Amino acid sequence: MPTIPHLEKHFTAGDAVRDVVIGMSDGLTVPFALAAGLTGAISQTHLIVTAGLAEIAAGSIAMGLGGYLAARSDAEHYAHELLREAHEIITVPDTEAQEVREIFESYGITHEESAGVEESLRKRPDDWVRFMMRFELGLEEPVPGRSWKSALTIASAYTAGGFIPLSAYFIMADVQGALKLSVVVTLVALALFGAVKGHFTGVPILRSGLQTVLVGGAAAAAAFGIARWIS
């Protein structure tokens, strides 16, 4: 009887999705809150659009820079710990071997059962270092170019998200009508964004969409209230 090959499909774009979520969620809420707050203070759509565009430009740059620095920090931290582990397996190999045994013991594997792996790692220092980085420190090697990719992804997602609530002010002269349309468009965008996020992360689409609407809507409402109070 022929066997059916077992194929496992795992989601491997977690970092990229995280960056999109960070950029898009802020892009949908912050420009909306700004436009909504200004709507209560002025009645000229071109001023709201100008302020919104300025905010999108400044916000995307700031968010992208934050993503770049965060990714660079992760890469520098990994490089530092890599050098430290490489030094320790040379200077204190018995201590590191004890840590290997403790790692296996946390999985219920006895010293006798892990002895062969321990000896094998001693003969392969590079693999030993990678083993300790992953299982002792819980660190994964950063993807090359991750810093710039993260910055561009977050900035692009923020820009795309920012134009959605602002689009109503491009097509309507009445600021109150534009605000109402912006609310509807933003909530729909949050729902669709949440559904897409759920599809990629394995979360039920309806639940993910509802969560995104509730969280994004609450954040936008809070920011709107603060902006209106200030204005």
Helices and strands as residue ranges (DSSP letters): H 14-39, H 45-91, H 93-105, H 111-123, H 125-135, H 146-171, H 175-201, H 205-230
